[in-house]
Amino acid sequence: MKWMLAAGVAVTVGAGAAFALAGADGDEVQATSVETSSAPITRGDLVDSEKVDGTLTFDGEQDVWSGASGVVTWVPEVGTTIERGEPLLRVQNRPVVLMYSGTPLYRELGAGVSDGADVRALERNLEALGYGGDVTVDEEFTGATDAAVRNWQDDNGLAVTGRVDSSQVVFLAGAVRVKSVKAPEGKRVAAGQSVLGVAGTRRIVHIDLDADKQDMAVKGAKVSVELPGGRVVSGRIASVGTVAEQTGTEQSPQTTVDVDITLDKGADTGRLDQAPVTVELESERRKGVLSVPIEALLGLREGGFGVEVVEGTSKRIVPVTTGTFGGGRVEIGGQGLAEGMKVGVPARD
């Protein structure tokens, strides 16, 4: 199949190669030709997308506040992952230990304390660390709980009192990754002081999305993320902020909303933190439309676009209207066009 140079109609194909095709009256003039192939008109969803900048990081950034007072004698390195039962830091050479709970340890726990989810959380952690013994995980700090606490304190080099407070334990929701050290070794800290900056261990991508583009970010929508080095991984939009923030500089202010993306399980993201990435967001979706490859479009001399409909050995130019572009295809409309019809496209080498 070849496209023929013809009288009256100039066309542009794909990346800009100029050709002439049969005019509206069907007259053809033999001239320079271009090898062509054909592609079907399809019906389906067509998605247009836009690429925006994001940052590969970790979820749940927060400060760690300790009830311990004294000189800091050990801190973890930035990037270290700390799990249940491990020290977040040492003050006066005694550990401040991480335990898991969704609420902070706000009071001293000891014999006789009851009616509290914090007691239950402590007992659940003791059990997970192998100090369960005769402890019943409930909201009562019993003699069995006291004995378990004393064993745990003794094994961790803490004062064996049977009582636990925020100078010994910090409750956080789960394992954390150290992002910053705010109280380095040798620094004297007071109770209630911020000592570490941490985040969760789950990888996310954060976007400061231009507020004018917030309609592109729909919670639950699939996205693709291009990592440093060019590798592409998939994810979903986990949250979209509802409050616009002023960012940028005084000379170039921006209004943005926060968008967080969780990556698919098993996505290989490497070890980098705060790495720049590119996120492809859906900007428009057209459902159930006719579309053709973009290179099938012919720019007509009289204006607008057309496609070359191929029917057996015959060909004809049909003017079309265009809609959304996406994925290398373009939405079209035109008289007599239907799904399954063939249109001419430049042949691939």
Secondary structure by P-SEA (a helix, b strand, c coil): cccccccccccccccccccccccccccccccbbbbbccccccccbbbbbbbbbbbbbbcbbbbbbbcccccccccccccccccccccccccccccbbbbbccccccccccccccccaaaaaaaaaaaaacccccccccccccaaaaaaaaaaaaaaccccccccccccbbbcccbbbbcccccccccccccccccbbbbccbbbbbbbccccccccccccbbbbbbccccccccccccccccbbbbbccccbbbbbbbbbbbccccccccccccccbbbbbbccccccccccccccccccccccbbbbbbcccbbbbbbbccccccccbbbbccccccccbbbbccccc
